[in-house]
Amino acid sequence: MNTRASQLQAFDRLLTIMDELREQCPWDKKQTMETLRHLTIEEVYELGDAILENNLNEVKKELGDVLLHIVFYSKIGSETQSFDIADVCNSICDKLIERHPHI
């Protein structure tokens, strides 16, 4: 398994690639939350199928696709200065802490 440093480096790499795609790729540039919505739903269904099939290699790939969508929505949010990936992460951290006061 990867170290925490390697995990953070991989996540940073994904964020950098998303920045580059949003700046340079015509398809990625024109996407909105609305245009991505149906694709996100499709990816979540594919993840569910991989889980039901107990195909861990496919689970890994589909989790990557879902993570890409989370990063993509966060990038779009940052372009309107509404929220960014740090806000998303902090939001779920706050929710987890609130729901688990015993920890």
C-alpha positions as CSV (number, residue, x, y, z in Angstrom):
1,M,0.0,0.0,0.0
2,N,1.0,3.6,-0.6
3,T,2.3,5.9,2.1
4,R,0.3,9.0,3.1
5,A,2.9,11.1,1.2
6,S,2.3,9.0,-1.9
7,Q,-1.4,9.3,-1.6
8,L,-1.2,13.0,-1.3
9,Q,1.1,13.2,-4.3
10,A,-1.3,11.1,-6.4
11,F,-4.2,13.4,-5.4
12,D,-2.1,16.5,-6.2
13,R,-1.3,14.9,-9.6
14,L,-5.1,14.4,-10.3
15,L,-5.8,18.1,-9.4
16,T,-3.0,19.3,-11.7
17,I,-4.3,17.1,-14.6
18,M,-7.8,18.5,-14.0
19,D,-6.5,22.0,-14.1
20,E,-4.7,21.3,-17.4
21,L,-7.7,19.5,-18.9
22,R,-10.0,22.4,-18.0
23,E,-7.6,24.9,-19.6
24,Q,-6.6,23.0,-22.7
25,C,-9.2,20.3,-23.7
26,P,-12.2,21.6,-25.7
27,W,-14.5,18.9,-24.3
28,D,-13.5,19.5,-20.7
29,K,-13.7,23.3,-21.1
30,K,-17.4,23.2,-22.1
31,Q,-18.6,20.9,-19.4
32,T,-20.9,22.2,-16.7
33,M,-22.4,20.5,-13.6
34,E,-25.5,19.9,-15.6
35,T,-23.7,18.2,-18.5
36,L,-21.7,16.0,-16.2
37,R,-24.7,15.0,-14.1
38,H,-25.9,12.0,-16.2
39,L,-22.3,10.8,-16.7
40,T,-21.8,10.9,-12.9
41,I,-24.9,8.8,-12.4
42,E,-23.6,6.3,-15.0
43,E,-20.3,6.0,-13.2
44,V,-21.9,5.4,-9.9
45,Y,-24.0,2.6,-11.4
46,E,-20.8,1.1,-12.9
47,L,-19.2,1.2,-9.5
48,G,-22.2,-0.6,-8.0
49,D,-22.0,-3.3,-10.7
50,A,-18.3,-3.8,-10.0
51,I,-19.1,-4.2,-6.3
52,L,-21.8,-6.7,-6.9
53,E,-19.4,-8.7,-9.2
54,N,-16.8,-8.5,-6.4
55,N,-14.3,-7.4,-9.1
56,L,-11.9,-5.3,-7.0
57,N,-9.8,-4.2,-10.0
58,E,-13.0,-2.8,-11.6
59,V,-14.0,-1.2,-8.3
60,K,-10.6,0.6,-8.2
61,K,-11.2,1.9,-11.8
62,E,-14.7,3.0,-11.1
63,L,-13.8,4.7,-7.9
64,G,-11.2,6.6,-9.9
65,D,-14.0,7.7,-12.3
66,V,-16.2,8.8,-9.4
67,L,-13.3,10.7,-7.9
68,L,-12.6,12.4,-11.2
69,H,-16.2,13.6,-11.2
70,I,-15.8,15.0,-7.6
71,V,-12.7,16.8,-8.7
72,F,-14.4,18.0,-11.9
73,Y,-17.4,19.5,-10.0
74,S,-15.0,21.1,-7.5
75,K,-13.0,22.7,-10.3
76,I,-16.2,24.1,-11.8
77,G,-17.2,25.3,-8.4
78,S,-13.8,27.0,-8.0
79,E,-14.2,28.8,-11.3
80,T,-17.3,30.6,-9.9
81,Q,-15.6,31.0,-6.6
82,S,-18.4,29.0,-5.0
83,F,-16.3,26.2,-3.5
84,D,-13.2,24.1,-4.2
85,I,-11.9,20.6,-3.4
86,A,-10.6,21.8,0.0
87,D,-14.1,23.0,0.9
88,V,-15.6,19.7,-0.2
89,C,-13.0,17.8,1.9
90,N,-13.5,20.0,4.9
91,S,-17.3,19.8,4.6
92,I,-17.2,16.0,4.8
93,C,-14.7,16.1,7.6
94,D,-16.9,18.4,9.6
95,K,-19.9,16.1,9.0
96,L,-18.0,13.0,10.1
97,I,-16.8,14.7,13.3
98,E,-20.3,15.9,14.1
99,R,-21.8,12.5,13.5
100,H,-19.1,10.7,15.6
101,P,-18.7,12.8,18.8
102,H,-17.6,9.6,20.6
103,I,-14.4,9.5,18.5
